[in-house]
């Protein structure tokens, strides 16, 4: 098999693994805060065992370390709100809300990159509006708070995706991932006393949740991260973005097959999903540049969202 074709298969497999993050988030019985805290701790702790990470940390300027640490706070807030949205609704709704990330990015990225706003990007927001209305109308009233929290999570995706892009060439990917997730773990530890919870904020998971957390941390984070680093050497940024846009589709299909969530949602929800995901696919088409290199540094913390721009 040619390297390019093998790389495409690898990226599809990575996106499929990322699609399981919403499913596992629903199956894990822990609340959102300890779920995210354990996930970040497991990944960051395992990366600290890699000598390359320590070399990267020592070589990184202090100012750059603080910048990545700030992005790590945004990462933790994204994952916290993402899993909170799933707990408040279901995996399908959480995955759909994350598809709103490119909409927010179309407004945020010009501001962070200090470039003029591109009117073509306004088309994305305009196209998504009816889709969001259909999604809201297609879920039970009790799940609508999950949509609001999920939209906030998509905003955090756009923020740290844009900031990561500005710093994309300044750090080793594994080092950046360890630094951001390690900082996110520390931030959640400090934030926990300020958030409402019953009992211990970071309860020790049982055997069932431990196994699922290990699958989430290593099977859906570190494994696809390492695999994607290899695949990205042979693919364009445009090609990767088009594949990673499929993650919400994979998540929703998996939620239907594994969790039977189609019984909880109305037909308008799925019509709205098609509209939103259609707009997500428009985003890279507006900025197609096959010569642009893919950016693996964004993979470690964003699942597949905004891997490349």
Backbone as numpy.savetxt, mean C-alpha at the origin, in Angstrom:
# Nx Ny Nz CAx CAy CAz Cx Cy Cz
12.48 -19.31 -21.09 11.64 -18.11 -21.09 12.52 -16.86 -21.09
12.13 -15.87 -21.90 12.89 -14.64 -21.96 12.82 -13.89 -20.63
13.89 -13.16 -20.26 13.92 -12.46 -18.97 12.74 -11.49 -18.79
12.34 -10.81 -19.87 11.24 -9.85 -19.75 9.93 -10.56 -19.41
9.66 -11.68 -20.09 8.43 -12.42 -19.83 8.43 -13.00 -18.41
9.58 -13.50 -17.98 9.69 -14.02 -16.62 9.47 -12.90 -15.60
10.00 -11.71 -15.88 9.83 -10.58 -14.98 8.36 -10.18 -14.87
7.64 -10.23 -15.99 6.21 -9.91 -15.96 5.46 -10.90 -15.07
5.77 -12.17 -15.20 5.13 -13.18 -14.36 5.46 -12.95 -12.88
6.70 -12.56 -12.61 7.11 -12.31 -11.23 6.35 -11.13 -10.64
6.18 -10.07 -11.43 5.45 -8.90 -10.93 3.99 -9.25 -10.69
3.37 -10.02 -11.60 1.99 -10.43 -11.38 1.87 -11.26 -10.09
2.85 -12.11 -9.85 2.83 -12.91 -8.62 2.98 -12.01 -7.40
3.84 -11.00 -7.49 3.99 -10.05 -6.38 2.68 -9.32 -6.10
2.02 -8.87 -7.15 0.76 -8.14 -6.98 -0.31 -9.05 -6.39
-0.31 -10.32 -6.80 -1.24 -11.28 -6.20 -0.98 -11.43 -4.71
0.29 -11.51 -4.33 0.63 -11.60 -2.90 0.19 -10.34 -2.17
0.41 -9.17 -2.78 -0.06 -7.92 -2.15 -1.58 -7.91 -2.03
-2.25 -8.54 -2.99 -3.71 -8.60 -2.92 -4.20 -9.35 -1.69
-3.37 -10.26 -1.16 -3.74 -11.02 0.02 -3.66 -10.18 1.30
-3.03 -9.00 1.25 -2.88 -8.21 2.48 -4.23 -7.82 3.05
-5.17 -7.45 2.19 -6.50 -7.09 2.67 -7.23 -8.31 3.24
-7.06 -9.47 2.59 -7.70 -10.70 3.07 -7.17 -11.08 4.44
-5.85 -11.08 4.59 -5.25 -11.42 5.87 -5.62 -10.41 6.95
-5.73 -9.13 6.56 -6.15 -8.11 7.51 -7.53 -8.37 8.06
-8.39 -8.92 7.24 -9.75 -9.27 7.68 -9.75 -10.52 8.54
-8.90 -11.50 8.20 -8.89 -12.78 8.92 -8.20 -12.67 10.28
-7.22 -11.78 10.38 -6.54 -11.60 11.67 -7.49 -10.92 12.64
-7.66 -11.51 13.81 -8.65 -10.99 14.76 -8.14 -9.81 15.58
-6.85 -9.53 15.53 -6.32 -8.38 16.26 -6.92 -7.08 15.74
-7.09 -6.08 16.59 -7.47 -4.75 16.11 -6.39 -4.17 15.20
-6.71 -3.09 14.52 -5.81 -2.53 13.52 -4.46 -2.12 14.11
-4.47 -1.50 15.29 -3.21 -0.99 15.86 -2.21 -2.11 16.14
-2.53 -3.14 16.93 -1.54 -4.19 17.14 -1.22 -4.98 15.88
-2.17 -5.10 14.97 -1.90 -5.80 13.71 -0.78 -5.11 12.95
-0.90 -3.78 12.80 0.11 -3.03 12.06 1.42 -3.00 12.84
1.34 -2.84 14.15 2.56 -2.77 14.97 3.36 -4.06 14.84
2.71 -5.20 14.96 3.42 -6.48 14.83 3.97 -6.68 13.43
3.19 -6.29 12.43 3.68 -6.46 11.05 4.94 -5.65 10.82
4.93 -4.38 11.22 6.09 -3.52 11.00 7.29 -4.01 11.83
7.02 -4.45 13.05 8.10 -4.91 13.92 8.76 -6.16 13.34
7.96 -7.09 12.84 8.51 -8.32 12.28 9.38 -8.05 11.05
8.89 -7.17 10.16 9.64 -6.89 8.94 10.92 -6.11 9.26
10.79 -5.05 10.06 11.97 -4.24 10.39 12.99 -5.07 11.17
12.51 -5.89 12.11 13.42 -6.71 12.90 14.17 -7.71 12.04
13.49 -8.31 11.08 14.17 -9.28 10.21 15.20 -8.59 9.32
14.91 -7.38 8.87 15.85 -6.66 8.02 17.10 -6.24 8.79
16.95 -6.03 10.09 18.12 -5.66 10.90 19.13 -6.80 11.00
18.74 -7.99 10.60 19.66 -9.12 10.58 20.51 -9.16 9.31
20.21 -8.25 8.37 20.92 -8.24 7.09 22.09 -7.26 7.18
23.34 -7.70 7.02 24.51 -6.79 7.12 24.42 -5.61 6.16
23.86 -5.85 4.96 23.74 -4.77 3.98 22.94 -3.60 4.54
21.93 -3.88 5.36 21.11 -2.82 5.94 21.94 -1.96 6.89
22.74 -2.59 7.72 23.58 -1.83 8.66 24.60 -0.97 7.91
25.16 -1.52 6.84 26.11 -0.72 6.05 25.40 0.49 5.44
24.18 0.27 4.97 23.43 1.39 4.39 23.08 2.45 5.41
22.74 2.03 6.62 22.41 3.00 7.68 23.62 3.82 8.06
24.78 3.17 8.16 26.00 3.91 8.52 26.41 4.90 7.43
26.17 4.55 6.17 26.58 5.41 5.07 25.58 6.54 4.81
24.37 6.43 5.32 23.33 7.42 5.02 23.52 8.68 5.85
23.48 9.87 5.22 23.59 11.13 5.97 22.45 11.28 6.98
22.73 11.96 8.07 21.75 12.12 9.14 20.46 12.79 8.63
20.62 13.81 7.79 19.45 14.52 7.28 18.56 13.58 6.46
19.16 12.70 5.69 18.39 11.76 4.89 17.70 10.73 5.77
18.37 10.30 6.84 17.74 9.36 7.77 16.49 9.96 8.39
16.55 11.23 8.76 15.38 11.90 9.33 14.26 12.02 8.30
14.61 12.25 7.05 13.59 12.35 6.00 12.86 11.02 5.82
13.62 9.93 5.76 13.00 8.61 5.64 12.20 8.26 6.89
12.68 8.71 8.04 11.94 8.46 9.27 10.56 9.14 9.22
10.54 10.37 8.70 9.26 11.06 8.56 8.32 10.32 7.62
8.86 9.78 6.54 8.04 8.99 5.63 7.53 7.74 6.34
8.36 7.17 7.22 7.93 6.00 7.97 6.70 6.27 8.83
6.59 7.48 9.36 5.40 7.86 10.12 4.17 7.82 9.21
4.31 8.34 8.00 3.20 8.31 7.04 2.84 6.87 6.67
3.85 6.02 6.54 3.60 4.61 6.23 2.77 3.97 7.34
3.15 4.22 8.59 2.41 3.62 9.71 0.97 4.13 9.75
0.77 5.40 9.45 -0.59 5.95 9.44 -1.41 5.35 8.29
-0.75 5.12 7.16 -1.45 4.48 6.04 -1.90 3.08 6.42
-0.99 2.26 6.92 -1.37 0.89 7.26 -2.39 0.86 8.39
-2.26 1.77 9.36 -3.22 1.80 10.46 -4.63 2.10 9.96
-4.75 3.10 9.10 -6.08 3.45 8.58 -6.57 2.43 7.56
-5.65 1.79 6.82 -6.05 0.77 5.85 -6.70 -0.42 6.56
-6.04 -0.92 7.60 -6.61 -2.06 8.31 -7.81 -1.66 9.17
-7.82 -0.42 9.64 -9.02 0.05 10.35 -10.22 0.08 9.41
-9.99 0.50 8.17 -11.08 0.52 7.18 -11.60 -0.89 6.92
-10.70 -1.87 6.86 -11.11 -3.26 6.64 -11.91 -3.76 7.84
-11.46 -3.44 9.05 -12.18 -3.88 10.24 -13.57 -3.22 10.32
-13.68 -1.96 9.85 -14.95 -1.24 9.90 -15.89 -1.64 8.76
-15.35 -2.26 7.72 -16.19 -2.64 6.58 -15.84 -4.07 6.18
-15.10 -4.24 5.11 -14.58 -5.55 4.72 -13.40 -5.36 3.79
-12.81 -6.46 3.34 -11.60 -6.40 2.53 -11.85 -5.74 1.18
-12.99 -5.99 0.58 -13.31 -5.40 -0.73 -13.38 -3.89 -0.65
-14.04 -3.38 0.37 -14.16 -1.93 0.53 -12.80 -1.30 0.79
-12.00 -1.93 1.67 -10.67 -1.39 1.96 -9.80 -1.32 0.72
-9.81 -2.38 -0.09 -8.99 -2.40 -1.30 -9.47 -1.37 -2.31
-10.78 -1.19 -2.42 -11.32 -0.20 -3.36 -10.91 1.20 -2.97
-10.95 1.50 -1.69 -10.58 2.85 -1.24 -9.12 3.16 -1.57
-8.24 2.17 -1.45 -6.83 2.41 -1.74 -6.64 2.75 -3.21
-7.55 2.31 -4.07 -7.46 2.66 -5.49 -7.64 4.16 -5.72
-8.07 4.88 -4.68 -8.20 6.34 -4.78 -6.84 7.04 -4.66
-5.80 6.28 -4.31 -4.48 6.89 -4.13 -4.00 7.73 -5.30
-4.07 7.23 -6.55 -3.62 8.05 -7.67 -4.41 9.34 -7.84
-5.66 9.37 -7.38 -6.45 10.60 -7.46 -5.82 11.67 -6.57
-5.55 11.30 -5.32 -4.88 12.24 -4.42 -3.48 12.59 -4.93
-2.79 11.60 -5.48 -1.43 11.83 -5.96 -1.40 12.84 -7.10
-2.43 12.87 -7.93 -2.46 13.80 -9.05 -2.44 15.25 -8.58
-2.90 15.49 -7.35 -2.86 16.84 -6.79 -1.64 17.06 -5.89
-1.24 16.03 -5.16 -0.16 16.17 -4.18 1.21 16.17 -4.84
1.42 15.29 -5.82 2.75 15.14 -6.41 3.27 16.43 -7.06
2.44 17.20 -7.79 2.96 18.47 -8.33 3.44 19.43 -7.23
2.73 19.43 -6.10 3.11 20.32 -4.99 4.44 19.86 -4.38
4.60 18.57 -4.15 5.82 18.07 -3.53 6.99 18.13 -4.51
6.74 17.81 -5.78 7.79 17.83 -6.79 8.07 19.23 -7.31
7.26 20.19 -6.89 7.43 21.60 -7.29 7.36 21.76 -8.80
6.33 21.15 -9.36 6.08 21.32 -10.79 4.66 21.81 -11.00
4.38 22.28 -12.18 3.05 22.79 -12.48 2.04 21.66 -12.50
0.83 22.00 -12.07 -0.25 21.02 -12.11 -0.60 20.72 -13.56
-0.73 19.44 -13.87 -1.08 19.00 -15.22 -2.60 18.84 -15.31
-3.27 19.64 -16.14 -4.73 19.55 -16.24 -5.23 18.17 -16.62
-4.39 17.39 -17.32 -4.82 16.04 -17.68 -5.10 15.20 -16.44
-4.37 15.48 -15.36 -4.56 14.69 -14.15 -5.90 14.97 -13.49
-6.48 16.13 -13.79 -7.80 16.43 -13.27 -8.84 15.44 -13.80
-8.57 14.86 -14.96 -9.48 13.87 -15.53 -9.65 12.67 -14.60
-8.60 12.32 -13.89 -8.67 11.18 -12.99 -9.68 11.45 -11.89
-9.56 12.61 -11.24 -10.48 12.94 -10.16 -11.92 13.03 -10.65
-12.10 13.64 -11.81 -13.45 13.78 -12.36 -14.04 12.40 -12.66
-13.23 11.50 -13.21 -13.72 10.16 -13.56 -14.04 9.34 -12.32
-13.34 9.58 -11.22 -13.53 8.78 -10.01 -14.79 9.16 -9.24
-15.20 10.43 -9.32 -16.32 10.92 -8.51 -17.57 10.04 -8.64
-18.06 9.76 -9.85 -19.25 8.90 -9.93 -19.00 7.49 -9.40
-17.77 6.99 -9.58 -17.46 5.66 -9.06 -17.54 5.61 -7.55
-17.02 6.65 -6.88 -17.09 6.72 -5.42 -18.54 6.78 -4.96
-19.35 7.57 -5.67 -20.77 7.68 -5.31 -21.45 6.31 -5.42
-21.13 5.56 -6.46 -21.73 4.23 -6.62 -21.25 3.27 -5.53
-19.96 3.34 -5.19 -19.43 2.47 -4.14 -20.13 2.76 -2.81
-20.27 4.04 -2.46 -20.94 4.41 -1.21 -22.38 3.91 -1.21
-23.06 4.06 -2.34 -24.44 3.60 -2.43 -24.58 2.10 -2.45
-23.49 1.39 -2.72 -23.55 -0.06 -2.84 -23.12 -0.83 -1.61
-22.83 -0.12 -0.51 -22.45 -0.80 0.74 -23.50 -0.53 1.80
-23.68 -1.43 2.75 -24.60 -1.18 3.86 -24.20 0.07 4.63
-25.17 0.71 5.22 -24.92 1.97 5.92 -23.85 1.82 7.00
-23.80 0.66 7.65 -22.85 0.46 8.72 -21.40 0.39 8.27
-21.18 0.22 6.96 -19.80 0.13 6.44 -19.27 1.47 5.94
-20.08 2.49 5.94 -19.66 3.74 5.32 -18.55 4.44 6.09
-18.47 4.22 7.39 -17.33 4.76 8.12 -16.03 4.13 7.62
-16.10 2.88 7.22 -14.93 2.22 6.64 -14.48 2.88 5.36
-15.41 3.37 4.56 -15.05 4.08 3.33 -14.32 5.38 3.65
-14.82 6.11 4.65 -14.17 7.37 5.03 -12.74 7.13 5.51
-12.57 6.12 6.36 -11.23 5.81 6.87 -10.34 5.29 5.74
-10.92 4.51 4.82 -10.16 4.01 3.68 -9.70 5.13 2.76
-10.54 6.15 2.57 -10.14 7.30 1.76 -8.98 8.04 2.42
-9.01 8.14 3.76 -7.89 8.76 4.48 -6.62 7.94 4.28
-6.75 6.62 4.27 -5.59 5.76 4.02 -5.02 6.00 2.63
-5.89 6.20 1.64 -5.43 6.49 0.28 -4.68 7.82 0.22
-5.11 8.78 1.03 -4.40 10.06 1.10 -2.98 9.86 1.63
-2.83 9.02 2.66 -1.49 8.74 3.19 -0.64 8.01 2.16
-1.26 7.12 1.36 -0.53 6.45 0.28 0.06 7.48 -0.67
-0.76 8.45 -1.06 -0.30 9.47 -2.00 0.82 10.30 -1.40
0.70 10.64 -0.13 1.71 11.48 0.52 3.06 10.79 0.58
3.09 9.57 1.12 4.41 8.96 1.25 4.93 8.44 -0.08
4.04 8.14 -1.01 4.50 7.77 -2.34 5.21 8.93 -3.03
4.65 10.13 -2.89 5.25 11.31 -3.51 6.58 11.68 -2.83
6.61 11.60 -1.50 7.85 11.92 -0.79 8.94 10.88 -1.09
8.54 9.61 -1.16 9.51 8.57 -1.48 10.10 8.79 -2.86
9.28 9.27 -3.79 9.79 9.48 -5.14 10.87 10.56 -5.16
10.70 11.59 -4.34 11.71 12.65 -4.29 13.06 12.12 -3.81
13.02 11.09 -2.96 14.25 10.57 -2.36 14.67 9.24 -2.94
14.08 8.88 -4.09 14.16 7.52 -4.59 15.59 7.06 -4.89
16.48 7.96 -5.22 17.82 7.56 -5.64 18.87 7.72 -4.54
18.41 8.01 -3.32 19.37 8.37 -2.27 19.58 7.31 -1.21
18.96 6.15 -1.34 19.13 5.14 -0.31 18.97 3.73 -0.85
19.67 2.79 -0.22 19.51 1.38 -0.56 18.09 0.93 -0.23
17.42 0.18 -1.12 16.01 -0.19 -0.90 15.76 -0.91 0.42
16.58 -1.91 0.76 16.37 -2.64 2.01 16.61 -1.75 3.22
17.60 -0.88 3.12 17.89 0.04 4.22 16.73 1.01 4.42
16.22 1.54 3.33 15.10 2.48 3.41 13.88 1.81 4.01
13.59 0.59 3.57 12.44 -0.14 4.10 12.58 -0.38 5.59
13.77 -0.82 6.03 14.01 -1.06 7.44 13.86 0.22 8.25
14.43 1.30 7.76 14.37 2.57 8.48 12.94 3.08 8.58
12.19 3.02 7.48 10.83 3.53 7.50 9.92 2.68 8.38
10.02 1.36 8.27 9.15 0.50 9.08 9.57 0.50 10.54
10.87 0.62 10.79 11.33 0.72 12.17 10.84 1.99 12.83
10.91 3.09 12.10 10.40 4.36 12.62 8.89 4.29 12.82
8.21 3.66 11.87 6.76 3.51 12.01 6.38 2.72 13.24
7.16 1.68 13.55 6.90 0.90 14.76 7.06 1.76 16.00
8.12 2.54 16.05 8.36 3.42 17.20 7.26 4.47 17.32
6.82 5.01 16.18 5.76 6.03 16.21 4.46 5.45 16.75
4.09 4.25 16.30 2.86 3.63 16.79 2.96 3.32 18.28
4.15 2.98 18.75 4.35 2.73 20.17 4.05 3.99 20.99
4.49 5.14 20.48 4.23 6.41 21.16 2.78 6.86 21.00
2.18 6.51 19.87 0.81 6.93 19.58 -0.22 6.11 20.35
0.11 4.88 20.68 -0.87 3.94 21.26 -1.61 4.48 22.48
-0.93 5.12 23.46 -1.67 5.61 24.63 -2.72 6.66 24.30
-2.61 7.30 23.14 -3.55 8.35 22.76 -4.76 7.80 22.02
-4.72 6.53 21.63 -5.81 5.92 20.87 -6.68 5.07 21.78
-7.99 5.04 21.53 -8.88 4.21 22.36 -8.62 2.73 22.12
-8.53 1.97 23.19 -8.36 0.53 23.08 -8.80 -0.14 24.37
-9.09 -1.41 24.27 -9.50 -2.19 25.43 -8.36 -3.14 25.78
-7.92 -3.11 27.03 -6.81 -3.97 27.43 -5.49 -3.44 26.90
-4.55 -4.34 26.66 -3.23 -3.95 26.18 -3.31 -3.45 24.74
-2.60 -2.35 24.46 -2.61 -1.81 23.11 -1.94 -2.75 22.13
-0.92 -3.46 22.59 -0.17 -4.37 21.72 -0.29 -5.79 22.27
-1.49 -6.31 22.23 -1.73 -7.64 22.78 -0.94 -8.69 22.02
-0.54 -9.71 22.74 0.22 -10.81 22.14 -0.76 -11.68 21.36
-0.50 -11.90 20.07 -1.44 -12.69 19.26 -1.42 -14.17 19.63
-2.56 -14.81 19.42 -2.62 -16.25 19.61 -1.99 -16.98 18.44
-2.04 -18.30 18.47 -1.40 -19.09 17.43 -1.98 -18.79 16.06
-3.32 -18.68 15.97 -3.98 -18.41 14.68 -3.50 -17.08 14.10
-3.54 -16.04 14.92 -3.13 -14.72 14.44 -1.62 -14.66 14.18
-0.83 -15.39 14.96 0.62 -15.40 14.76 0.97 -15.96 13.39
0.33 -17.06 13.02 0.60 -17.66 11.71 0.20 -16.72 10.59
-0.94 -16.06 10.74 -1.38 -15.13 9.71 -0.49 -13.90 9.64
-0.01 -13.44 10.81 0.91 -12.30 10.83 2.23 -12.64 10.15
2.71 -13.85 10.36 3.94 -14.27 9.69 3.74 -14.33 8.18
2.59 -14.82 7.76 2.28 -14.84 6.33 2.19 -13.43 5.77
1.58 -12.52 6.53 1.44 -11.13 6.10 2.80 -10.44 6.02
3.63 -10.66 7.03 4.90 -9.95 7.12 5.93 -10.47 6.12
6.02 -11.77 6.02 7.06 -12.35 5.17 6.54 -12.78 3.80
5.36 -13.37 3.75 4.81 -13.80 2.47 4.26 -12.69 1.63
3.74 -11.62 2.28 3.12 -10.52 1.53 3.93 -9.23 1.59
5.06 -9.25 2.25 5.89 -8.04 2.32 7.31 -8.32 1.85
8.06 -9.10 2.61 9.46 -9.31 2.26 9.63 -10.15 0.99
8.87 -11.22 0.85 9.01 -12.07 -0.33 8.73 -11.31 -1.63
7.57 -10.64 -1.75 7.34 -9.90 -3.00 8.31 -8.74 -3.18
8.77 -8.15 -2.07 9.74 -7.07 -2.18 11.01 -7.57 -2.86
11.54 -8.70 -2.36 12.78 -9.24 -2.93 12.57 -9.70 -4.37
11.44 -10.32 -4.63 11.15 -10.80 -5.98 10.99 -9.65 -6.96
10.34 -8.58 -6.50 10.12 -7.43 -7.37 11.42 -6.72 -7.71
12.36 -6.70 -6.76 13.65 -6.07 -7.03 14.34 -6.74 -8.21
14.20 -8.05 -8.32 14.79 -8.78 -9.43 14.03 -8.48 -10.73
12.71 -8.51 -10.66 11.89 -8.33 -11.86 12.01 -6.92 -12.43
12.17 -5.92 -11.57 12.20 -4.53 -12.02 13.41 -4.20 -12.88
14.41 -5.07 -12.87 15.58 -4.82 -13.71 15.26 -4.97 -15.19
14.15 -5.64 -15.51 13.84 -5.95 -16.90 12.56 -5.27 -17.39
11.92 -4.43 -16.54 10.63 -3.86 -16.91 10.67 -2.34 -16.86
9.82 -1.72 -17.67 9.69 -0.27 -17.65 8.76 0.16 -16.51
8.84 1.42 -16.13 7.97 1.95 -15.09 6.51 1.83 -15.50
6.22 2.10 -16.79 4.84 2.04 -17.27 4.30 0.62 -17.14
5.09 -0.36 -17.55 4.63 -1.74 -17.50 4.36 -2.18 -16.07
5.22 -1.79 -15.13 5.02 -2.16 -13.74 3.76 -1.51 -13.18
3.56 -0.23 -13.49 2.39 0.47 -12.95 1.09 -0.16 -13.44
1.04 -0.55 -14.70 -0.17 -1.15 -15.24 -0.48 -2.47 -14.54
0.55 -3.23 -14.21 0.31 -4.50 -13.51 -0.10 -4.24 -12.07
0.58 -3.32 -11.39 0.28 -3.09 -9.98 -1.09 -2.47 -9.77
-1.63 -1.83 -10.80 -2.99 -1.31 -10.70 -4.02 -2.41 -10.54
-3.62 -3.64 -10.80 -4.54 -4.77 -10.67 -4.73 -5.22 -9.22
-3.95 -4.68 -8.30 -4.04 -5.17 -6.92 -5.46 -5.09 -6.34
-6.18 -3.95 -6.48 -7.56 -3.95 -5.96 -8.43 -5.02 -6.59
-8.20 -5.29 -7.88 -8.97 -6.34 -8.55 -8.70 -7.69 -7.92
-7.41 -8.00 -7.72 -7.05 -9.26 -7.08 -7.66 -9.35 -5.68
-7.59 -8.27 -4.92 -8.10 -8.28 -3.55 -9.61 -8.56 -3.53
-10.34 -7.91 -4.43 -11.79 -8.08 -4.44 -12.17 -9.49 -4.89
-11.48 -9.99 -5.90 -11.76 -11.37 -6.36 -11.45 -12.37 -5.25
-10.32 -12.19 -4.56 -9.96 -13.08 -3.46 -10.97 -12.97 -2.32
-11.46 -11.76 -2.06 -12.45 -11.57 -0.99 -13.76 -12.29 -1.32
-14.12 -12.30 -2.59 -15.32 -13.01 -3.01 -15.13 -14.51 -2.87
-13.98 -15.00 -3.34 -13.73 -16.44 -3.33 -13.50 -16.99 -1.93
-12.76 -16.25 -1.10 -12.36 -16.76 0.21 -13.26 -16.32 1.35
-13.86 -15.14 1.23 -14.66 -14.60 2.33 -16.14 -14.47 2.00
-16.51 -14.70 0.73 -17.92 -14.59 0.34 -18.49 -13.19 0.51
-17.67 -12.17 0.28 -18.12 -10.80 0.56 -19.15 -10.29 -0.43
-19.35 -11.00 -1.55 -20.35 -10.53 -2.50 -21.75 -10.51 -1.88
-21.96 -11.27 -0.81 -23.27 -11.30 -0.15 -23.51 -10.05 0.68
-22.43 -9.31 0.99 -22.55 -8.12 1.84 -22.71 -6.84 1.03
-22.48 -6.90 -0.27 -22.42 -5.70 -1.09 -23.43 -5.77 -2.22
-23.87 -4.56 -2.66 -24.86 -4.47 -3.73 -24.16 -4.31 -5.09
-24.95 -4.46 -6.14 -24.40 -4.40 -7.50 -23.74 -3.07 -7.78
-24.29 -1.97 -7.21 -23.71 -0.65 -7.49 -22.28 -0.54 -6.99
-21.96 -1.30 -5.94 -20.59 -1.29 -5.44 -19.63 -1.73 -6.54
-19.95 -2.81 -7.21 -19.05 -3.35 -8.22 -19.01 -2.48 -9.47
-20.12 -1.83 -9.79 -20.10 -0.88 -10.90 -19.16 0.28 -10.56
-19.24 0.76 -9.32 -18.35 1.84 -8.90 -16.90 1.43 -8.90
-16.64 0.16 -8.51 -15.27 -0.35 -8.53 -14.69 -0.31 -9.94
-15.49 -0.71 -10.92 -15.03 -0.70 -12.31 -14.69 0.72 -12.74
-15.51 1.70 -12.36 -15.25 3.10 -12.71 -13.96 3.59 -12.07
-13.78 3.29 -10.76 -12.60 3.77 -10.05 -11.32 3.14 -10.61
-11.35 1.82 -10.81 -10.16 1.14 -11.31 -9.87 1.57 -12.74
-10.91 1.85 -13.53 -10.69 2.38 -14.87 -9.94 3.70 -14.82
-10.30 4.56 -13.86 -9.59 5.83 -13.71 -8.16 5.61 -13.26
-7.93 4.60 -12.42 -6.58 4.29 -11.96 -5.70 3.88 -13.15
-6.27 3.15 -14.09 -5.49 2.74 -15.27 -5.22 3.93 -16.19
-6.07 4.94 -16.15 -5.85 6.14 -16.96 -4.58 6.87 -16.50
-4.32 6.82 -15.20 -3.22 7.60 -14.62 -1.88 7.35 -15.31
-1.40 6.10 -15.43 -0.12 5.91 -16.13 -0.22 6.17 -17.62
-1.40 6.00 -18.20 -1.54 6.26 -19.63 -1.30 7.73 -19.96
-1.67 8.61 -19.01 -1.48 10.04 -19.22 -0.01 10.43 -19.19
0.81 9.58 -18.57 2.22 9.93 -18.38 3.12 8.81 -18.87
2.74 8.19 -19.93 3.50 7.03 -20.40 4.89 7.46 -20.84
5.88 6.78 -20.27 7.28 7.00 -20.64 8.01 5.69 -20.40
8.09 4.90 -21.42 8.68 3.57 -21.27 10.16 3.63 -20.93
10.80 4.78 -21.10 12.23 4.87 -20.81 12.51 5.09 -19.34
11.49 5.47 -18.60 11.72 5.77 -17.19 11.99 4.49 -16.41
13.05 4.44 -15.61 13.34 3.22 -14.85 12.34 3.00 -13.74
12.07 1.74 -13.45 11.20 1.44 -12.32 11.92 1.78 -11.02
11.14 1.99 -9.97 11.70 2.50 -8.73 11.44 1.53 -7.59
12.36 0.61 -7.34 12.11 -0.42 -6.33 12.03 0.12 -4.92
12.57 1.29 -4.65 12.57 1.81 -3.28 11.17 1.97 -2.74
10.18 2.15 -3.60 8.83 2.36 -3.12 8.13 1.06 -2.78
8.71 -0.06 -3.12 8.01 -1.32 -2.96 7.88 -1.74 -1.50
8.85 -1.45 -0.71 8.88 -2.01 0.62 7.78 -1.52 1.53
7.22 -0.36 1.25 6.28 0.22 2.19 4.91 0.49 1.61
4.77 0.44 0.31 3.50 0.83 -0.27 2.69 -0.31 -0.81
3.07 -1.54 -0.45 2.54 -2.70 -1.14 2.83 -2.45 -2.61
1.82 -2.40 -3.46 2.10 -2.11 -4.86 1.70 -0.70 -5.23
1.05 0.01 -4.33 0.49 1.30 -4.69 1.58 2.32 -4.95
1.49 2.99 -6.07 2.43 4.05 -6.40 3.87 3.54 -6.41
4.08 2.33 -6.88 5.43 1.81 -6.97 6.25 2.67 -7.91
5.64 3.03 -9.02 6.31 3.90 -9.96 5.35 5.02 -10.35
5.93 6.04 -10.88 5.12 7.22 -11.20 5.12 7.47 -12.68
